[in-house]
Amino acid sequence: MAQVLEFRLPDLGEGLTEALIVRWLVEVGEVVAVDQPVVEVETAKAMVDVPCPYGGVVTARFGEEGTELPVGSPLVTVAVGTPAHPDPAGDAAEGSGNVLVGYGTSEAPARRRRVRREQAAPAAPKALKGTGGVQAPAPTPARVDGPVPVISPLVRRLARENGLDLRELAGSGPDGLILRADVELALRAGATRPGPPAPTAAPESAAPATAAPAEGTRVPLKGIRGAVADKLSRSRREIPDATCWVDADATELMHTRVLMNGGGGPKISLLALFARICAAALARYPELNSTVDLEAREIVRLDRVHLGFAAQTERGLVVPVVRDAHTRNAEALSAEIARLTEAARTGTLTPAELTGGTFTLNNYGVFGVDGSTPILNHPEAAMLGVGRIVPKPWVHEGELAVRQVVQLSFTFDHRVCDGGTAGGFLRYVADCVEQPAVLLRTL
């Protein structure tokens, strides 16, 4: 006799609470093996293929492509041990325990409960064909005491920010779980609920007609964009940052790079040279490679430099991290930056490659701009910004000349250092840019 097992969206690590379904990899009725990927999801960190710990026949899928599900929501149900479709692994009912390598399962296999097909979570409300409207929400239940069935903290925050009482909602998820779609539907219903009729003015005193309010397109803050919004907002709330900047003559640095790439070996990128300079500067000013522990009221100075660099992709801004940048030479830094950049472009960065940074290098010069006052990448204490390198008039050796000039900006957490330390760091970076031999003397 077949046993129907339910596989829920597992905890994907790094404090993530939800994921967006990008693409289903299996169809209902398809036979799957233990640990076969069944769905591709996008988290706030990366794209992840989610393997199912059971082998058998897929009897149901939960959520359409483009739907955002909280951790713990059902993904698929699998019938195992059917005569027509025997379990490929022989013991799939126990589960593989290997939902995502490195993350673990969200609950022990023995605790998974059997789910009947008819108990599947109802889909989110769909638009009515030809009307442009949505299906009417279910009748509002009476207010009850006890815990509110909500998993996602984002759902709670959405309701709180809009003054919505979750106890008055009927959840469309399993066991009455309140989903984001339930909250959004309730908010739309509240916005369209007719109010009291406006008083009719006398004809002789009719007020002039007012312009209709502007209407716009709503873009959900979810996935990478939502994670960036949350992180930048937290940075602005918690970190008293300040920015200083300086113009530097990068002519010698550009010439040095040409010489380094002229030997026929692997090419070294300009960003890798700036990364090498940052690592050397942090060795001289270690207080800037730190974070602040608010609860302990301590500054934590870190003994490794994990250098993040800002990369703009079609999915939004990401910050891949070069581990142990202080131990790598310019060639190794260039190779690792190139590898991470390609992974960012293709959406294959892992959560581990997007977390744990201690300092960020931001090359906004690729956008054709000179300066910036960026928001720090919380919880880091500092960020170096590099503008475009362009020919400009410059006094060189007492004479006016056209030189390759770059503007460098340095944003820092004023709790970890004062302006003297920040200025010393930026001046050292500028000296290395203007005279690369300065860097060689400090190695």
Secondary structure as GFF3:
##gff-version 3
##sequence-region A 1 443
A	DSSP	beta_strand	3	8	.	.	.	ID=ss1
A	DSSP	beta_strand	18	24	.	.	.	ID=ss2
A	DSSP	beta_strand	31	32	.	.	.	ID=ss3
A	DSSP	beta_strand	36	42	.	.	.	ID=ss4
A	DSSP	beta_strand	47	52	.	.	.	ID=ss5
A	DSSP	beta_strand	56	61	.	.	.	ID=ss6
A	DSSP	beta_strand	68	70	.	.	.	ID=ss7
A	DSSP	beta_strand	74	80	.	.	.	ID=ss8
A	DSSP	three_ten_helix	92	94	.	.	.	ID=ss9
A	DSSP	three_ten_helix	109	111	.	.	.	ID=ss10
A	DSSP	three_ten_helix	117	119	.	.	.	ID=ss11
A	DSSP	alpha_helix	153	161	.	.	.	ID=ss12
A	DSSP	three_ten_helix	166	168	.	.	.	ID=ss13
A	DSSP	three_ten_helix	174	176	.	.	.	ID=ss14
A	DSSP	alpha_helix	180	192	.	.	.	ID=ss15
A	DSSP	three_ten_helix	203	205	.	.	.	ID=ss16
A	DSSP	alpha_helix	223	238	.	.	.	ID=ss17
A	DSSP	beta_strand	241	249	.	.	.	ID=ss18
A	DSSP	alpha_helix	251	260	.	.	.	ID=ss19
A	DSSP	three_ten_helix	261	263	.	.	.	ID=ss20
A	DSSP	alpha_helix	270	284	.	.	.	ID=ss21
A	DSSP	three_ten_helix	286	288	.	.	.	ID=ss22
A	DSSP	beta_strand	290	293	.	.	.	ID=ss23
A	DSSP	beta_strand	298	301	.	.	.	ID=ss24
A	DSSP	beta_strand	307	309	.	.	.	ID=ss25
A	DSSP	beta_strand	311	313	.	.	.	ID=ss26
A	DSSP	beta_strand	316	318	.	.	.	ID=ss27
A	DSSP	beta_strand	321	322	.	.	.	ID=ss28
A	DSSP	three_ten_helix	325	327	.	.	.	ID=ss29
A	DSSP	alpha_helix	330	346	.	.	.	ID=ss30
A	DSSP	three_ten_helix	351	354	.	.	.	ID=ss31
A	DSSP	beta_strand	359	362	.	.	.	ID=ss32
A	DSSP	three_ten_helix	364	367	.	.	.	ID=ss33
A	DSSP	beta_strand	382	396	.	.	.	ID=ss34
A	DSSP	beta_strand	399	413	.	.	.	ID=ss35
A	DSSP	alpha_helix	419	434	.	.	.	ID=ss36
A	DSSP	alpha_helix	437	442	.	.	.	ID=ss37
###
